[in-house]
Amino acid sequence: MSVWFVTGASRGLGAEITREALDRGHRVIATARDASAVLRAYPQQPHGLLAVNADVTEPEQLTAAVEAGLAKFGRIDVVANNAGYGLIGAIEEISDKAARALFDVNVLGVLNTLRATLPTLRAQRSGHVLNMGSVGGFATAPAAGLYGASKFALEGISEALHGELAPLGVRVTIVEPGGFRTDFLSESSMQVEPASIPDYAAGAGPVREALARNDGHQPGDPAKAAKAIVDITEAAEPPLRLQLGADAIERVEAKLDLVRRELDQWRHVALSTGTRGATPDRAVGTNAGA
């Protein structure tokens, strides 16, 4: 039996993960901006469920949620960073306010949650962090660039966190779902910036139209996604990345093929910039010129 800490647990994949974990006998600290929305799904509140108000942009609320969970269950084993939302619009069309608000939730909200929960996992020398990314965080598209950038940031955080926490017995997985039939494409989860610059109609317009058409028709089953997510926390060697859906696999493979083709095509240029005899420090791998 594990204790789960789930953000954004009132709807979408967060709600499905909460239900799957409870069905397997785990205990869940289910957080949401409105915890009553979580409880409405459980008229007879299960003993293993603790629903707590917590906005991921408010560190004090997350700390209080962790304290409440520890008081009730005594530990936290799995942290599922699920809270987030989408943003559609060409890069130049998206306002500074909209971009900052997105990163406050999708990136800084994850950092806030990690700061609140990791002291417990580190003290236990065990646990599993699940960061809910997106295939759009591995291979983004026109009109989804800012959302993709927030999930690209989560990829980088997760890779580094994996190396930092592995020696402490804490695992990290970033989940990269494709399209699933949640409310993600609805107005409750997706903010759409006005198409204010006609020049972007050709590049961003088709993606805008496709997203509007696909709401409710995505190929993925969210209940099956939740099962796969809970499954990997029970695996002896969980992956750093978990793609979900045939569409996710297709996009990841296409991106890998493109990177490999361009790497091979321009390898001679890349190698021409080195100093003969120098040995790169692969443990650091930073770009000093960035």
N, C-alpha and C positions, 0 to 999 in steps of 0.2 A: 504494500500500500504506500503510495506516494502522496505528497502534498503539493498541489499545483498553485501557482500564483499567476493569474491570467488577467491581462489588461484588455480593455475593449470587449468585455465578456457578454455584453447585452445583445449583440447581434452578429451576423456574419459568421466567419470562421471562429471567432472568439466564443460565440454561443455554442457552436458545434463541438469545439474542443472541450468546453466545460461539460457538455452533456456526455460526450464519449468518456471523459475521465471519470465522471460520477458513475456512469453505467458499469465501469470496470472496478468500482469499489474504491477509487482514489478519493481524496479530499481536495476541495477546490476553494481557494480564496479568489472569488470572482469580483474583479473591480470594474467599475464603469462610472461615468460621470453621474449617472442616475442608477443606483443599485436596485431600485424598485423595478426597473425594466428587466433585470436579471430574474428577480423573484417571481415576476408574472408568469414565467415559463414553468415554475414549480409551485403550484398552489399549496401542495403539502411539502414544505421546505425540507429537503433531505438533511439528515444529521451531518453529512459530510460537506455541506455547502455553507460557505460564509460569504455573503454578498456585501461589498463595502463600497461606499462612494469614494472615488479617487479619479481625479483628472490628471493625466500624465504630465501636464504642463505645470502642476502644482506639487513640488517636491514634498511639502509638509503633509499633504494628503496621502502620498505614497508611503511615507514613513509611518503614518498612523495606520494605514492598511496593513503594512508588514507587522507592526506591533500587535494589531488585533488578531492577525492570522497566527502569529507565534503564541499568543496567549491562549488561543483556542486549540491549535493543533500541535504546537511545540517545535515545528520545523518547517522548512520549505525545501522541496526537492527539485521542482521544475518551475522555471520562470518562462512564461510564454508572452513575449512582447508582441502583442497583436494589435493594439490600438493604432489607428492611422486612418488616413483618407486619401482620396485621389484628387488630382488637379489637372484639368485639360486646357490647353491653349498653346499656341506657338510661343516660343521662348520670349520674343520681344513683346508679345501681347500681355504677358502675365505681369501684374503689378508687383511692386516691391512688397506691399502689404500682404498680398496673397502668397508670395514666395516665402516670406518670413514666417507666416502663420503655418504654412505646410511643414517647414523644417522644425518649427517649435514642437509639433506633434510627432511627426514621423521619425525625426532624428533625436532632437533634444529630449523628447518624451521617453525614448528608449534609454538614453543616458540617465535620466532622472530615475527611471525604474531600476536600472542596474545599480546605481549608487545606493538605492534603498534596500535591494535584495542581496547583492553580492556579499556583504559582510557575513550574512548568515550562511551562505553556501561555502564561503572560504573557511569559516570556523568549523563547519561540518567536514570539510575536505571531501565534499561530494555534492553532486547536483548536476543539472542540465539546463542550459540557457537555450531557448528556442526563439530566434529572431525571425518574425514573419516578414519576409521580404517579398519579392515578386520576380517573375521572369523579366519584367520590365526593369529590374535592377541589375540585370545581366546583359540584356539586349533591349534598349529602349527604342522609341519610335517617334516620328513627328507628332506634335500636339501632346505628347506625354513626357516631354523632356524634363520638366521640373519634378514631376512625380518620380520619374525614373532616377533623377539625380538624388532624390531623398533615399531611394532604395539602393542606389550605388553606394551612398555613404554608409548605409547599413551593412553592405557587403564588406567594406573596408574595416568597419568597427568589428564585425564578426570574425574576420580573418585574424586581426590582431588579438582580439579577446581569446580566440581559440589557443593561440600560443601562450598567452599570459596565464590562462586558467588551467591548461592541461597539467602542469606540474603539481597543481593543487587538487587534482582529482575531479575537476569540474569540466563538463563537456559543453561544447557549443555547436549548434546547428543553425544554419540559415535556411529557411524554407522558401522556395521559389515557385509559387503557384502560377499556373496559367489562368485561364478564364473559368470561374466557378459560379454556379447559380446562387450567389448570395445577393445582398442588396448593394454590392459595391458600385455598380453603375447607376444606381438611383440617386436622386437628389440628396438623400440622407448621408451618402458616403462619397459622392463625387461632386466637386466644385468645378464648374465650367466657366472659364473667363470668356467674355464676348469676343467674337471674331472681328476685331477692330481694324485690322490691317489687310486690305484686299490682296496684297502681294502674296500672302500666305495661304490663299484659298486652295492652290494646287497642292502644296506640301502638307498642310495640316488639315485641310477640309475633309478629305476622305476618311481620316482617322476619327474626326469628330462625328461624322455621319455613321460610321461603322459602330462606334461605341453606343450611340443612341439606339441603333437597330438591335444590338446584341443584348440589351438589358433583359434578363430573364431567359435568355437563350444560350447562355454559355455552355460549353460542353461538359464541364466538370461537375461532379456530385459533391457538395460540401460535406455531407456525412462521411463519404468515403475518404475525403481529404483529412478529416479529423481523425478517422481511424488510423490512417497512415502516419499522421503526426504523433499520435499517442504510441503507436507501434515502435517508432524509432527510439523513444525514450526507454524502451524495454530491451533494445538491442545491445549486444555485448560491445560492438564497435559501431556506434552511430556515425553517420557521415557528417562532414562539415557542411555540405550542401545537399539539399533534397529538392529535386524538381518534382512538381506534381502536375500531371496532365500531359497528354500527347502533344498539345500545342506548345507547352513549355519545353519539352524535349526537342521539338522541331526548331524552335527559335534559338535555343542554346547551341544545338549542333550547327545551325547556320552561322552563328556568330563565331564559333570556334573555327569553322572552315574559313571564314573571311579573314580572321586574325592570322591563321596559318598561311594562307595564300599571300597576304601582304607582308608578313614576316619573311617569307622565303623570297619574295620579289625584291624587297629592299634590304635584305640582310647585308649586302655588300656595303651599303651606305652606313648602316648601323655599326658594322665592324670597322669602318674606316675612321671612326672617331676615337678609337682607343689608343692608349699609349702602350707600345710594345713592352712586354715583360711585366706589366702591372697585373695584379691579382684582385679581382673584385671581391668585396666583402658581401657575400650573399646573405648573411644574417641581418644586414642593415638594409641594403638595396634602395637607399633613398636617392633622390635626384637633387644634388646640391644646387642645381641651377633653377629649380622650381621656386 
